[in-house]
Amino acid sequence: MENHKSEKILKVPDACPHCGHRLSPWQQVLLNVDKILTCKNCWYKIIYDPLGNSDNKKKPGESKNEAGK
């Protein structure tokens, strides 16, 4: 078995991080595909970002010209 590079594989959460309500297998599939899901128990918006791309997003209120500086 070839192992070209070691990749960090993150698992889709099985419970809401806010209230701990267990997610169904179907909700886990939806979260994996859509990357966002609302908890039916507490209405918390669960965002799944396996690549950690939150650093390159611009801050609210920044225009396109200010983000490039």
mmCIF file as Biopython writes it, N, C-alpha, C and O atoms, coordinates in Angstrom:
data_model
#
loop_
_atom_site.group_PDB
_atom_site.id
_atom_site.type_symbol
_atom_site.label_atom_id
_atom_site.label_alt_id
_atom_site.label_comp_id
_atom_site.label_asym_id
_atom_site.label_entity_id
_atom_site.label_seq_id
_atom_site.pdbx_PDB_ins_code
_atom_site.Cartn_x
_atom_site.Cartn_y
_atom_site.Cartn_z
_atom_site.occupancy
_atom_site.B_iso_or_equiv
_atom_site.auth_seq_id
_atom_site.auth_asym_id
_atom_site.pdbx_PDB_model_num
ATOM 1   N N  . MET A ? 1  ? 0.840   -1.174 0.000  1.0 0.0 1  A 1 
ATOM 2   C CA . MET A ? 1  ? 0.000   0.000  0.000  1.0 0.0 1  A 1 
ATOM 3   C C  . MET A ? 1  ? 0.886   1.239  0.000  1.0 0.0 1  A 1 
ATOM 4   O O  . MET A ? 1  ? 1.770   1.379  0.845  1.0 0.0 1  A 1 
ATOM 5   N N  . GLU A ? 2  ? 0.648   2.125  -0.939 1.0 0.0 2  A 1 
ATOM 6   C CA . GLU A ? 2  ? 1.471   3.311  -1.067 1.0 0.0 2  A 1 
ATOM 7   C C  . GLU A ? 2  ? 0.942   4.438  -0.190 1.0 0.0 2  A 1 
ATOM 8   O O  . GLU A ? 2  ? -0.264  4.658  -0.081 1.0 0.0 2  A 1 
ATOM 9   N N  . ASN A ? 3  ? 1.877   5.139  0.427  1.0 0.0 3  A 1 
ATOM 10  C CA . ASN A ? 3  ? 1.506   6.273  1.257  1.0 0.0 3  A 1 
ATOM 11  C C  . ASN A ? 3  ? 2.349   7.462  0.801  1.0 0.0 3  A 1 
ATOM 12  O O  . ASN A ? 3  ? 3.459   7.659  1.295  1.0 0.0 3  A 1 
ATOM 13  N N  . HIS A ? 4  ? 1.834   8.252  -0.134 1.0 0.0 4  A 1 
ATOM 14  C CA . HIS A ? 4  ? 2.590   9.356  -0.703 1.0 0.0 4  A 1 
ATOM 15  C C  . HIS A ? 4  ? 2.763   10.504 0.274  1.0 0.0 4  A 1 
ATOM 16  O O  . HIS A ? 4  ? 3.842   11.088 0.371  1.0 0.0 4  A 1 
ATOM 17  N N  . LYS A ? 5  ? 1.720   10.822 0.985  1.0 0.0 5  A 1 
ATOM 18  C CA . LYS A ? 5  ? 1.806   11.893 1.964  1.0 0.0 5  A 1 
ATOM 19  C C  . LYS A ? 5  ? 0.806   11.621 3.073  1.0 0.0 5  A 1 
ATOM 20  O O  . LYS A ? 5  ? -0.245  11.019 2.851  1.0 0.0 5  A 1 
ATOM 21  N N  . SER A ? 6  ? 1.147   12.069 4.259  1.0 0.0 6  A 1 
ATOM 22  C CA . SER A ? 6  ? 0.225   11.878 5.370  1.0 0.0 6  A 1 
ATOM 23  C C  . SER A ? 6  ? -0.721  13.075 5.412  1.0 0.0 6  A 1 
ATOM 24  O O  . SER A ? 6  ? -0.291  14.224 5.513  1.0 0.0 6  A 1 
ATOM 25  N N  . GLU A ? 7  ? -1.992  12.784 5.335  1.0 0.0 7  A 1 
ATOM 26  C CA . GLU A ? 7  ? -3.005  13.825 5.354  1.0 0.0 7  A 1 
ATOM 27  C C  . GLU A ? 7  ? -3.771  13.745 6.661  1.0 0.0 7  A 1 
ATOM 28  O O  . GLU A ? 7  ? -4.050  12.665 7.183  1.0 0.0 7  A 1 
ATOM 29  N N  . LYS A ? 8  ? -4.098  14.903 7.166  1.0 0.0 8  A 1 
ATOM 30  C CA . LYS A ? 8  ? -4.903  14.972 8.381  1.0 0.0 8  A 1 
ATOM 31  C C  . LYS A ? 8  ? -6.369  14.867 7.980  1.0 0.0 8  A 1 
ATOM 32  O O  . LYS A ? 8  ? -6.899  15.756 7.313  1.0 0.0 8  A 1 
ATOM 33  N N  . ILE A ? 9  ? -7.012  13.797 8.379  1.0 0.0 9  A 1 
ATOM 34  C CA . ILE A ? 9  ? -8.406  13.578 8.041  1.0 0.0 9  A 1 
ATOM 35  C C  . ILE A ? 9  ? -9.243  13.937 9.267  1.0 0.0 9  A 1 
ATOM 36  O O  . ILE A ? 9  ? -9.106  13.329 10.329 1.0 0.0 9  A 1 
ATOM 37  N N  . LEU A ? 10 ? -10.111 14.933 9.101  1.0 0.0 10 A 1 
ATOM 38  C CA . LEU A ? 10 ? -10.969 15.358 10.187 1.0 0.0 10 A 1 
ATOM 39  C C  . LEU A ? 10 ? -12.319 14.675 10.065 1.0 0.0 10 A 1 
ATOM 40  O O  . LEU A ? 10 ? -12.862 14.520 8.971  1.0 0.0 10 A 1 
ATOM 41  N N  . LYS A ? 11 ? -12.844 14.276 11.197 1.0 0.0 11 A 1 
ATOM 42  C CA . LYS A ? 11 ? -14.112 13.590 11.234 1.0 0.0 11 A 1 
ATOM 43  C C  . LYS A ? 11 ? -15.244 14.602 11.383 1.0 0.0 11 A 1 
ATOM 44  O O  . LYS A ? 11 ? -15.114 15.595 12.099 1.0 0.0 11 A 1 
ATOM 45  N N  . VAL A ? 12 ? -16.333 14.341 10.710 1.0 0.0 12 A 1 
ATOM 46  C CA . VAL A ? 12 ? -17.514 15.185 10.832 1.0 0.0 12 A 1 
ATOM 47  C C  . VAL A ? 12 ? -18.033 15.041 12.268 1.0 0.0 12 A 1 
ATOM 48  O O  . VAL A ? 12 ? -18.104 13.924 12.781 1.0 0.0 12 A 1 
ATOM 49  N N  . PRO A ? 13 ? -18.394 16.146 12.922 1.0 0.0 13 A 1 
ATOM 50  C CA . PRO A ? 13 ? -18.892 16.061 14.299 1.0 0.0 13 A 1 
ATOM 51  C C  . PRO A ? 13 ? -20.132 15.170 14.396 1.0 0.0 13 A 1 
ATOM 52  O O  . PRO A ? 13 ? -20.970 15.164 13.494 1.0 0.0 13 A 1 
ATOM 53  N N  . ASP A ? 14 ? -20.242 14.426 15.485 1.0 0.0 14 A 1 
ATOM 54  C CA . ASP A ? 14 ? -21.413 13.571 15.675 1.0 0.0 14 A 1 
ATOM 55  C C  . ASP A ? 14 ? -22.411 14.175 16.659 1.0 0.0 14 A 1 
ATOM 56  O O  . ASP A ? 14 ? -23.450 13.577 16.937 1.0 0.0 14 A 1 
ATOM 57  N N  . ALA A ? 15 ? -22.095 15.368 17.189 1.0 0.0 15 A 1 
ATOM 58  C CA . ALA A ? 15 ? -22.995 16.058 18.107 1.0 0.0 15 A 1 
ATOM 59  C C  . ALA A ? 15 ? -22.825 17.561 17.941 1.0 0.0 15 A 1 
ATOM 60  O O  . ALA A ? 15 ? -21.788 18.030 17.472 1.0 0.0 15 A 1 
ATOM 61  N N  . CYS A ? 16 ? -23.840 18.304 18.323 1.0 0.0 16 A 1 
ATOM 62  C CA . CYS A ? 16 ? -23.784 19.763 18.252 1.0 0.0 16 A 1 
ATOM 63  C C  . CYS A ? 16 ? -22.754 20.269 19.265 1.0 0.0 16 A 1 
ATOM 64  O O  . CYS A ? 16 ? -22.809 19.879 20.431 1.0 0.0 16 A 1 
ATOM 65  N N  . PRO A ? 17 ? -21.821 21.124 18.853 1.0 0.0 17 A 1 
ATOM 66  C CA . PRO A ? 17 ? -20.810 21.629 19.792 1.0 0.0 17 A 1 
ATOM 67  C C  . PRO A ? 17 ? -21.399 22.589 20.830 1.0 0.0 17 A 1 
ATOM 68  O O  . PRO A ? 17 ? -20.766 22.860 21.850 1.0 0.0 17 A 1 
ATOM 69  N N  . HIS A ? 18 ? -22.596 23.101 20.579 1.0 0.0 18 A 1 
ATOM 70  C CA . HIS A ? 18 ? -23.217 24.058 21.490 1.0 0.0 18 A 1 
ATOM 71  C C  . HIS A ? 18 ? -24.019 23.378 22.597 1.0 0.0 18 A 1 
ATOM 72  O O  . HIS A ? 18 ? -23.839 23.681 23.776 1.0 0.0 18 A 1 
ATOM 73  N N  . CYS A ? 19 ? -24.916 22.446 22.208 1.0 0.0 19 A 1 
ATOM 74  C CA . CYS A ? 19 ? -25.788 21.822 23.211 1.0 0.0 19 A 1 
ATOM 75  C C  . CYS A ? 19 ? -25.501 20.336 23.427 1.0 0.0 19 A 1 
ATOM 76  O O  . CYS A ? 19 ? -25.993 19.752 24.393 1.0 0.0 19 A 1 
ATOM 77  N N  . GLY A ? 20 ? -24.715 19.716 22.546 1.0 0.0 20 A 1 
ATOM 78  C CA . GLY A ? 20 ? -24.376 18.307 22.700 1.0 0.0 20 A 1 
ATOM 79  C C  . GLY A ? 20 ? -25.410 17.347 22.132 1.0 0.0 20 A 1 
ATOM 80  O O  . GLY A ? 20 ? -25.269 16.133 22.282 1.0 0.0 20 A 1 
ATOM 81  N N  . HIS A ? 21 ? -26.450 17.869 21.480 1.0 0.0 21 A 1 
ATOM 82  C CA . HIS A ? 21 ? -27.480 17.022 20.884 1.0 0.0 21 A 1 
ATOM 83  C C  . HIS A ? 21 ? -26.867 16.171 19.784 1.0 0.0 21 A 1 
ATOM 84  O O  . HIS A ? 21 ? -26.149 16.689 18.929 1.0 0.0 21 A 1 
ATOM 85  N N  . ARG A ? 22 ? -27.140 14.883 19.794 1.0 0.0 22 A 1 
ATOM 86  C CA . ARG A ? 22 ? -26.545 13.947 18.842 1.0 0.0 22 A 1 
ATOM 87  C C  . ARG A ? 22 ? -27.121 14.169 17.454 1.0 0.0 22 A 1 
ATOM 88  O O  . ARG A ? 22 ? -28.335 14.279 17.286 1.0 0.0 22 A 1 
ATOM 89  N N  . LEU A ? 23 ? -26.232 14.235 16.452 1.0 0.0 23 A 1 
ATOM 90  C CA . LEU A ? 23 ? -26.655 14.372 15.060 1.0 0.0 23 A 1 
ATOM 91  C C  . LEU A ? 23 ? -26.909 13.000 14.462 1.0 0.0 23 A 1 
ATOM 92  O O  . LEU A ? 23 ? -26.171 12.051 14.725 1.0 0.0 23 A 1 
ATOM 93  N N  . SER A ? 24 ? -27.952 12.903 13.661 1.0 0.0 24 A 1 
ATOM 94  C CA . SER A ? 24 ? -28.258 11.640 13.001 1.0 0.0 24 A 1 
ATOM 95  C C  . SER A ? 24 ? -27.227 11.389 11.892 1.0 0.0 24 A 1 
ATOM 96  O O  . SER A ? 24 ? -26.554 12.321 11.452 1.0 0.0 24 A 1 
ATOM 97  N N  . PRO A ? 25 ? -27.103 10.155 11.448 1.0 0.0 25 A 1 
ATOM 98  C CA . PRO A ? 25 ? -26.177 9.874  10.342 1.0 0.0 25 A 1 
ATOM 99  C C  . PRO A ? 25 ? -26.490 10.709 9.093  1.0 0.0 25 A 1 
ATOM 100 O O  . PRO A ? 25 ? -25.577 11.131 8.384  1.0 0.0 25 A 1 
ATOM 101 N N  . TRP A ? 26 ? -27.765 10.945 8.829  1.0 0.0 26 A 1 
ATOM 102 C CA . TRP A ? 26 ? -28.141 11.750 7.672  1.0 0.0 26 A 1 
ATOM 103 C C  . TRP A ? 26 ? -27.699 13.203 7.859  1.0 0.0 26 A 1 
ATOM 104 O O  . TRP A ? 26 ? -27.238 13.827 6.904  1.0 0.0 26 A 1 
ATOM 105 N N  . GLN A ? 27 ? -27.829 13.750 9.058  1.0 0.0 27 A 1 
ATOM 106 C CA . GLN A ? 27 ? -27.371 15.108 9.334  1.0 0.0 27 A 1 
ATOM 107 C C  . GLN A ? 27 ? -25.854 15.212 9.186  1.0 0.0 27 A 1 
ATOM 108 O O  . GLN A ? 27 ? -25.345 16.240 8.739  1.0 0.0 27 A 1 
ATOM 109 N N  . GLN A ? 28 ? -25.138 14.166 9.554  1.0 0.0 28 A 1 
ATOM 110 C CA . GLN A ? 28 ? -23.687 14.160 9.400  1.0 0.0 28 A 1 
ATOM 111 C C  . GLN A ? 28 ? -23.302 14.174 7.919  1.0 0.0 28 A 1 
ATOM 112 O O  . GLN A ? 28 ? -22.332 14.829 7.538  1.0 0.0 28 A 1 
ATOM 113 N N  . VAL A ? 29 ? -24.057 13.455 7.083  1.0 0.0 29 A 1 
ATOM 114 C CA . VAL A ? 29 ? -23.804 13.460 5.646  1.0 0.0 29 A 1 
ATOM 115 C C  . VAL A ? 29 ? -24.075 14.856 5.091  1.0 0.0 29 A 1 
ATOM 116 O O  . VAL A ? 29 ? -23.281 15.372 4.304  1.0 0.0 29 A 1 
ATOM 117 N N  . LEU A ? 30 ? -25.185 15.471 5.493  1.0 0.0 30 A 1 
ATOM 118 C CA . LEU A ? 30 ? -25.495 16.821 5.029  1.0 0.0 30 A 1 
ATOM 119 C C  . LEU A ? 30 ? -24.418 17.816 5.454  1.0 0.0 30 A 1 
ATOM 120 O O  . LEU A ? 30 ? -24.035 18.688 4.674  1.0 0.0 30 A 1 
ATOM 121 N N  . LEU A ? 31 ? -23.934 17.691 6.672  1.0 0.0 31 A 1 
ATOM 122 C CA . LEU A ? 31 ? -22.887 18.587 7.157  1.0 0.0 31 A 1 
ATOM 123 C C  . LEU A ? 31 ? -21.596 18.389 6.369  1.0 0.0 31 A 1 
ATOM 124 O O  . LEU A ? 31 ? -20.890 19.357 6.086  1.0 0.0 31 A 1 
ATOM 125 N N  . ASN A ? 32 ? -21.287 17.167 6.021  1.0 0.0 32 A 1 
ATOM 126 C CA . ASN A ? 32 ? -20.081 16.876 5.237  1.0 0.0 32 A 1 
ATOM 127 C C  . ASN A ? 32 ? -20.174 17.450 3.825  1.0 0.0 32 A 1 
ATOM 128 O O  . ASN A ? 32 ? -19.172 17.903 3.273  1.0 0.0 32 A 1 
ATOM 129 N N  . VAL A ? 33 ? -21.366 17.434 3.243  1.0 0.0 33 A 1 
ATOM 130 C CA . VAL A ? 33 ? -21.553 17.922 1.878  1.0 0.0 33 A 1 
ATOM 131 C C  . VAL A ? 33 ? -21.724 19.439 1.846  1.0 0.0 33 A 1 
ATOM 132 O O  . VAL A ? 33 ? -21.043 20.125 1.083  1.0 0.0 33 A 1 
ATOM 133 N N  . ASP A ? 34 ? -22.626 19.960 2.666  1.0 0.0 34 A 1 
ATOM 134 C CA . ASP A ? 34 ? -22.960 21.386 2.638  1.0 0.0 34 A 1 
ATOM 135 C C  . ASP A ? 34 ? -22.050 22.240 3.503  1.0 0.0 34 A 1 
ATOM 136 O O  . ASP A ? 34 ? -21.988 23.456 3.320  1.0 0.0 34 A 1 
ATOM 137 N N  . LYS A ? 35 ? -21.340 21.621 4.446  1.0 0.0 35 A 1 
ATOM 138 C CA . LYS A ? 35 ? -20.412 22.299 5.364  1.0 0.0 35 A 1 
ATOM 139 C C  . LYS A ? 35 ? -21.107 23.215 6.371  1.0 0.0 35 A 1 
ATOM 140 O O  . LYS A ? 35 ? -20.430 23.901 7.137  1.0 0.0 35 A 1 
ATOM 141 N N  . ILE A ? 36 ? -22.448 23.245 6.388  1.0 0.0 36 A 1 
ATOM 142 C CA . ILE A ? 36 ? -23.179 24.050 7.358  1.0 0.0 36 A 1 
ATOM 143 C C  . ILE A ? 36 ? -24.505 23.352 7.665  1.0 0.0 36 A 1 
ATOM 144 O O  . ILE A ? 36 ? -25.148 22.794 6.776  1.0 0.0 36 A 1 
ATOM 145 N N  . LEU A ? 37 ? -24.898 23.394 8.928  1.0 0.0 37 A 1 
ATOM 146 C CA . LEU A ? 37 ? -26.116 22.731 9.366  1.0 0.0 37 A 1 
ATOM 147 C C  . LEU A ? 37 ? -26.630 23.445 10.602 1.0 0.0 37 A 1 
ATOM 148 O O  . LEU A ? 37 ? -25.838 23.906 11.424 1.0 0.0 37 A 1 
ATOM 149 N N  . THR A ? 38 ? -27.944 23.544 10.747 1.0 0.0 38 A 1 
ATOM 150 C CA . THR A ? 38 ? -28.540 24.144 11.932 1.0 0.0 38 A 1 
ATOM 151 C C  . THR A ? 38 ? -29.040 23.038 12.844 1.0 0.0 38 A 1 
ATOM 152 O O  . THR A ? 38 ? -29.775 22.150 12.412 1.0 0.0 38 A 1 
ATOM 153 N N  . CYS A ? 39 ? -28.635 23.098 14.117 1.0 0.0 39 A 1 
ATOM 154 C CA . CYS A ? 39 ? -29.058 22.106 15.102 1.0 0.0 39 A 1 
ATOM 155 C C  . CYS A ? 39 ? -30.556 22.242 15.334 1.0 0.0 39 A 1 
ATOM 156 O O  . CYS A ? 39 ? -31.057 23.344 15.560 1.0 0.0 39 A 1 
ATOM 157 N N  . LYS A ? 40 ? -31.268 21.128 15.279 1.0 0.0 40 A 1 
ATOM 158 C CA . LYS A ? 40 ? -32.713 21.156 15.485 1.0 0.0 40 A 1 
ATOM 159 C C  . LYS A ? 40 ? -33.086 21.330 16.954 1.0 0.0 40 A 1 
ATOM 160 O O  . LYS A ? 40 ? -34.235 21.639 17.270 1.0 0.0 40 A 1 
ATOM 161 N N  . ASN A ? 41 ? -32.132 21.135 17.844 1.0 0.0 41 A 1 
ATOM 162 C CA . ASN A ? 41 ? -32.412 21.244 19.271 1.0 0.0 41 A 1 
ATOM 163 C C  . ASN A ? 41 ? -32.272 22.683 19.772 1.0 0.0 41 A 1 
ATOM 164 O O  . ASN A ? 41 ? -33.157 23.187 20.464 1.0 0.0 41 A 1 
ATOM 165 N N  . CYS A ? 42 ? -31.162 23.349 19.425 1.0 0.0 42 A 1 
ATOM 166 C CA . CYS A ? 42 ? -30.898 24.690 19.960 1.0 0.0 42 A 1 
ATOM 167 C C  . CYS A ? 42 ? -30.799 25.762 18.887 1.0 0.0 42 A 1 
ATOM 168 O O  . CYS A ? 42 ? -30.590 26.932 19.208 1.0 0.0 42 A 1 
ATOM 169 N N  . TRP A ? 43 ? -30.945 25.390 17.616 1.0 0.0 43 A 1 
ATOM 170 C CA . TRP A ? 43 ? -30.873 26.302 16.470 1.0 0.0 43 A 1 
ATOM 171 C C  . TRP A ? 43 ? -29.492 26.941 16.317 1.0 0.0 43 A 1 
ATOM 172 O O  . TRP A ? 43 ? -29.375 28.031 15.756 1.0 0.0 43 A 1 
ATOM 173 N N  . TYR A ? 44 ? -28.459 26.280 16.804 1.0 0.0 44 A 1 
ATOM 174 C CA . TYR A ? 44 ? -27.081 26.736 16.649 1.0 0.0 44 A 1 
ATOM 175 C C  . TYR A ? 44 ? -26.616 26.383 15.243 1.0 0.0 44 A 1 
ATOM 176 O O  . TYR A ? 44 ? -26.872 25.278 14.766 1.0 0.0 44 A 1 
ATOM 177 N N  . LYS A ? 45 ? -25.935 27.309 14.576 1.0 0.0 45 A 1 
ATOM 178 C CA . LYS A ? 45 ? -25.437 27.074 13.226 1.0 0.0 45 A 1 
ATOM 179 C C  . LYS A ? 45 ? -24.081 26.379 13.324 1.0 0.0 45 A 1 
ATOM 180 O O  . LYS A ? 45 ? -23.105 26.979 13.776 1.0 0.0 45 A 1 
ATOM 181 N N  . ILE A ? 46 ? -24.021 25.116 12.902 1.0 0.0 46 A 1 
ATOM 182 C CA . ILE A ? 46 ? -22.801 24.317 12.940 1.0 0.0 46 A 1 
ATOM 183 C C  . ILE A ? 46 ? -22.096 24.479 11.601 1.0 0.0 46 A 1 
ATOM 184 O O  . ILE A ? 46 ? -22.671 24.184 10.554 1.0 0.0 46 A 1 
ATOM 185 N N  . ILE A ? 47 ? -20.854 24.947 11.632 1.0 0.0 47 A 1 
ATOM 186 C CA . ILE A ? 47 ? -20.064 25.123 10.422 1.0 0.0 47 A 1 
ATOM 187 C C  . ILE A ? 47 ? -18.898 24.147 10.465 1.0 0.0 47 A 1 
ATOM 188 O O  . ILE A ? 47 ? -18.094 24.169 11.397 1.0 0.0 47 A 1 
ATOM 189 N N  . TYR A ? 48 ? -18.809 23.289 9.452  1.0 0.0 48 A 1 
ATOM 190 C CA . TYR A ? 48 ? -17.758 22.284 9.364  1.0 0.0 48 A 1 
ATOM 191 C C  . TYR A ? 48 ? -16.754 22.736 8.324  1.0 0.0 48 A 1 
ATOM 192 O O  . TYR A ? 48 ? -17.072 22.791 7.136  1.0 0.0 48 A 1 
ATOM 193 N N  . ASP A ? 49 ? -15.536 23.063 8.759  1.0 0.0 49 A 1 
ATOM 194 C CA . ASP A ? 49 ? -14.481 23.532 7.864  1.0 0.0 49 A 1 
ATOM 195 C C  . ASP A ? 49 ? -13.274 22.609 8.009  1.0 0.0 49 A 1 
ATOM 196 O O  . ASP A ? 49 ? -12.369 22.900 8.792  1.0 0.0 49 A 1 
ATOM 197 N N  . PRO A ? 50 ? -13.247 21.495 7.263  1.0 0.0 50 A 1 
ATOM 198 C CA . PRO A ? 50 ? -12.160 20.533 7.436  1.0 0.0 50 A 1 
ATOM 199 C C  . PRO A ? 50 ? -10.795 21.047 7.008  1.0 0.0 50 A 1 
ATOM 200 O O  . PRO A ? 50 ? -9.776  20.531 7.467  1.0 0.0 50 A 1 
ATOM 201 N N  . LEU A ? 51 ? -10.750 22.051 6.139  1.0 0.0 51 A 1 
ATOM 202 C CA . LEU A ? 51 ? -9.473  22.563 5.660  1.0 0.0 51 A 1 
ATOM 203 C C  . LEU A ? 51 ? -8.973  23.756 6.458  1.0 0.0 51 A 1 
ATOM 204 O O  . LEU A ? 51 ? -7.817  24.151 6.305  1.0 0.0 51 A 1 
ATOM 205 N N  . GLY A ? 52 ? -9.799  24.329 7.294  1.0 0.0 52 A 1 
ATOM 206 C CA . GLY A ? 52 ? -9.392  25.470 8.103  1.0 0.0 52 A 1 
ATOM 207 C C  . GLY A ? 52 ? -9.170  26.716 7.276  1.0 0.0 52 A 1 
ATOM 208 O O  . GLY A ? 52 ? -8.204  27.439 7.518  1.0 0.0 52 A 1 
ATOM 209 N N  . ASN A ? 53 ? -10.023 26.994 6.312  1.0 0.0 53 A 1 
ATOM 210 C CA . ASN A ? 53 ? -9.866  28.137 5.431  1.0 0.0 53 A 1 
ATOM 211 C C  . ASN A ? 53 ? -10.408 29.431 6.013  1.0 0.0 53 A 1 
ATOM 212 O O  . ASN A ? 53 ? -10.602 30.389 5.265  1.0 0.0 53 A 1 
ATOM 213 N N  . SER A ? 54 ? -10.657 29.502 7.289  1.0 0.0 54 A 1 
ATOM 214 C CA . SER A ? 54 ? -11.226 30.708 7.875  1.0 0.0 54 A 1 
ATOM 215 C C  . SER A ? 54 ? -10.215 31.851 7.939  1.0 0.0 54 A 1 
ATOM 216 O O  . SER A ? 54 ? -10.622 33.001 8.107  1.0 0.0 54 A 1 
ATOM 217 N N  . ASP A ? 55 ? -8.907  31.580 7.812  1.0 0.0 55 A 1 
ATOM 218 C CA . ASP A ? 55 ? -7.888  32.621 7.896  1.0 0.0 55 A 1 
ATOM 219 C C  . ASP A ? 55 ? -7.875  33.530 6.674  1.0 0.0 55 A 1 
ATOM 220 O O  . ASP A ? 55 ? -7.558  34.713 6.795  1.0 0.0 55 A 1 
ATOM 221 N N  . ASN A ? 56 ? -8.213  33.004 5.505  1.0 0.0 56 A 1 
ATOM 222 C CA . ASN A ? 56 ? -8.106  33.811 4.299  1.0 0.0 56 A 1 
ATOM 223 C C  . ASN A ? 56 ? -9.384  34.552 3.945  1.0 0.0 56 A 1 
ATOM 224 O O  . ASN A ? 56 ? -9.449  35.193 2.896  1.0 0.0 56 A 1 
ATOM 225 N N  . LYS A ? 57 ? -10.392 34.480 4.788  1.0 0.0 57 A 1 
ATOM 226 C CA . LYS A ? 57 ? -11.616 35.222 4.548  1.0 0.0 57 A 1 
ATOM 227 C C  . LYS A ? 57 ? -11.439 36.646 5.049  1.0 0.0 57 A 1 
ATOM 228 O O  . LYS A ? 57 ? -10.779 36.884 6.061  1.0 0.0 57 A 1 
ATOM 229 N N  . LYS A ? 58 ? -12.037 37.589 4.329  1.0 0.0 58 A 1 
ATOM 230 C CA . LYS A ? 58 ? -11.892 38.974 4.745  1.0 0.0 58 A 1 
ATOM 231 C C  . LYS A ? 58 ? -12.812 39.267 5.922  1.0 0.0 58 A 1 
ATOM 232 O O  . LYS A ? 58 ? -13.830 38.602 6.112  1.0 0.0 58 A 1 
ATOM 233 N N  . LYS A ? 59 ? -12.446 40.255 6.698  1.0 0.0 59 A 1 
ATOM 234 C CA . LYS A ? 59 ? -13.215 40.652 7.862  1.0 0.0 59 A 1 
ATOM 235 C C  . LYS A ? 59 ? -14.438 41.437 7.414  1.0 0.0 59 A 1 
ATOM 236 O O  . LYS A ? 59 ? -14.398 42.094 6.373  1.0 0.0 59 A 1 
ATOM 237 N N  . PRO A ? 60 ? -15.527 41.381 8.182  1.0 0.0 60 A 1 
ATOM 238 C CA . PRO A ? 60 ? -16.713 42.150 7.822  1.0 0.0 60 A 1 
ATOM 239 C C  . PRO A ? 60 ? -16.404 43.639 7.789  1.0 0.0 60 A 1 
ATOM 240 O O  . PRO A ? 60 ? -15.700 44.148 8.661  1.0 0.0 60 A 1 
ATOM 241 N N  . GLY A ? 61 ? -16.921 44.334 6.796  1.0 0.0 61 A 1 
ATOM 242 C CA . GLY A ? 61 ? -16.703 45.771 6.673  1.0 0.0 61 A 1 
ATOM 243 C C  . GLY A ? 61 ? -15.534 46.138 5.798  1.0 0.0 61 A 1 
ATOM 244 O O  . GLY A ? 61 ? -15.376 47.308 5.449  1.0 0.0 61 A 1 
ATOM 245 N N  . GLU A ? 62 ? -14.702 45.174 5.428  1.0 0.0 62 A 1 
ATOM 246 C CA . GLU A ? 62 ? -13.559 45.463 4.550  1.0 0.0 62 A 1 
ATOM 247 C C  . GLU A ? 62 ? -14.011 45.460 3.102  1.0 0.0 62 A 1 
ATOM 248 O O  . GLU A ? 62 ? -14.782 44.597 2.682  1.0 0.0 62 A 1 
ATOM 249 N N  . SER A ? 63 ? -13.530 46.424 2.350  1.0 0.0 63 A 1 
ATOM 250 C CA . SER A ? 63 ? -13.824 46.425 0.922  1.0 0.0 63 A 1 
ATOM 251 C C  . SER A ? 63 ? -12.764 45.578 0.213  1.0 0.0 63 A 1 
ATOM 252 O O  . SER A ? 63 ? -11.783 45.164 0.830  1.0 0.0 63 A 1 
ATOM 253 N N  . LYS A ? 64 ? -12.959 45.328 -1.057 1.0 0.0 64 A 1 
ATOM 254 C CA . LYS A ? 64 ? -12.014 44.514 -1.818 1.0 0.0 64 A 1 
ATOM 255 C C  . LYS A ? 64 ? -10.644 45.166 -1.873 1.0 0.0 64 A 1 
ATOM 256 O O  . LYS A ? 64 ? -9.631  44.467 -1.818 1.0 0.0 64 A 1 
ATOM 257 N N  . ASN A ? 65 ? -10.587 46.483 -1.979 1.0 0.0 65 A 1 
ATOM 258 C CA . ASN A ? 65 ? -9.321  47.185 -2.079 1.0 0.0 65 A 1 
ATOM 259 C C  . ASN A ? 65 ? -8.539  47.128 -0.762 1.0 0.0 65 A 1 
ATOM 260 O O  . ASN A ? 65 ? -7.312  47.032 -0.778 1.0 0.0 65 A 1 
ATOM 261 N N  . GLU A ? 66 ? -9.234  47.188 0.370  1.0 0.0 66 A 1 
ATOM 262 C CA . GLU A ? 66 ? -8.556  47.169 1.662  1.0 0.0 66 A 1 
ATOM 263 C C  . GLU A ? 66 ? -8.055  45.784 2.003  1.0 0.0 66 A 1 
ATOM 264 O O  . GLU A ? 66 ? -7.040  45.657 2.688  1.0 0.0 66 A 1 
ATOM 265 N N  . ALA A ? 67 ? -8.742  44.724 1.542  1.0 0.0 67 A 1 
ATOM 266 C CA . ALA A ? 67 ? -8.347  43.359 1.869  1.0 0.0 67 A 1 
ATOM 267 C C  . ALA A ? 67 ? -7.022  42.980 1.229  1.0 0.0 67 A 1 
ATOM 268 O O  . ALA A ? 67 ? -6.308  42.136 1.769  1.0 0.0 67 A 1 
ATOM 269 N N  . GLY A ? 68 ? -6.673  43.576 0.101  1.0 0.0 68 A 1 
ATOM 270 C CA . GLY A ? 68 ? -5.436  43.234 -0.600 1.0 0.0 68 A 1 
ATOM 271 C C  . GLY A ? 68 ? -4.214  43.948 -0.076 1.0 0.0 68 A 1 
ATOM 272 O O  . GLY A ? 68 ? -3.099  43.597 -0.461 1.0 0.0 68 A 1 
ATOM 273 N N  . LYS A ? 69 ? -4.372  44.928 0.779  1.0 0.0 69 A 1 
ATOM 274 C CA . LYS A ? 69 ? -3.223  45.707 1.297  1.0 0.0 69 A 1 
ATOM 275 C C  . LYS A ? 69 ? -2.525  45.038 2.418  1.0 0.0 69 A 1 
ATOM 276 O O  . LYS A ? 69 ? -1.551  45.574 2.946  1.0 0.0 69 A 1 
#
